[in-house]
């Protein structure tokens, strides 16, 4: 009888742990460093920094996840150019929409720069990416 209770308890604990990992709680905040697909993002409670080989982006404030792991927020995106840069050139970020989903440990991120086709990335937490910058 003791084995049955122990087995049921173990199965229940494993299921609860898997459920917590597989589906974030409503209003959970995405955090950490994520990388893959020649992209790197650093997400904190105060903002997000996106680094690509020839572009950067930012999101101000926390990234709130819905109970299904999705988010949809706005930020900025700036395409960088190769070659020499003028010393007095000012950054020219454009508005961008950031849509994502965290599922089974993979973050699928779509970046929609204003007036352009989306960029899609599949990222994993803790992965470091070596960038080859275009400048």
N, C-alpha and C positions, 0 to 999 in steps of 0.2 A: 504494500500500500504506500509506503514511504517513497518508493521508486516512482510510482505514478505521479505523486504530487511534485516530486523533484523534477521529473520529465516535463510535466505540464508547466511548471514554473520556468524552466529553462526555455521551452518553446515560446512562452509568453514574453519573456525578457528579450529573446532574439527578435521576435516580431516587432516589439516596441522599439528596439534599437534600429531595426531596418526601416520602420515607418518614419522615425525621426530623421534618418539620413536621406531617405528617398523623397520625402515631401516636406518642405519647410513650413513652419507655422505661419499662419496669416500675420502679416505685418512684420515678418522677420527682415532683418537688414543683411544684404549681401556684403561680405567683408573679405579681405585678403588679397593676395597676389595671385593672378590667374595668367596662364600663358599657353600659347600654341598657335598654329597657323600664321607664324611670323607676326604675332601680335602679343602685347603684354598689357595688362591693366592692373592697376593698384587701386583697390577700393577701401576707403575708410569711412568712418561715420560722418565725416564732414565733406567728402567729395571723392571723385574718381578721376584718375589720370589714365588715358589711353595712349599707348605708344606703338606706332607702326614704323616700318622702315622709312617711309616718306610722308608721314602724317602724324598729327597729334590730336587729341580730343580731351575734353573735360566735362564732367558733370558736377554741378554744385549741389551739395547736400547728400544725405544718405540715399542709397538705392533700396527702396522698399520692395520686398517680394510678396506677391499674393500667395494664397494657400496652395496654388498649383505651381509655384516656383517662377511665375512670370513677372516681368516688370516692363514698364513703358514710360520713358522719361525723356527730357530734352536736355541738351547741353550744347557744346561747341565742337567744331571740327575744323582743322586747318591742314590743307594739303601743302606739303613742303616742296621746294624745288631743288633740283640738283645744281651743282656748280657754285660759283662765287655768289655770296649774298652781300647786298649793300649794308654797310655798317649802320646806316640810319633807317633801314627798312623796319617798319613796324609790323607786328603780327597782324594777320587779317583773318581771324577765325570767323567761320560762318555758323549759323544755327544748324543743329543736327538732332535727329530723333534717335534714341537708343532703345531698342527693343530686345529683350532677352528672356531666356528660360533656363533655369537650373533644374536639371533632371539627371538622377543617377550619377552625381558627381561631375557632370559635364555642363559647362555654361555655354549655351549657344547665343551669340551676340550678333545682332544686326545693327549696323550703323547706317543711318539714312541722312547723308549730307543734303542740305537744301538743294533741290533741283537735280539730284543725281541718283543713280541706281544704288541700291543698298550694298554694303560690304558685309559679308557674313564670315564669322569666326567661330570655331569650336575650341573652347579653352578649358583647361583643368587647373584646379587649385594647386599652388605650390610649384608649378612648372616655370622654369626660367628659360627665356628665349634669347638667343644671341642675335642681336639686330645688326644688319648691314645697312647703315644709314645712307640715304641718297645724296647727302651733302658732304 
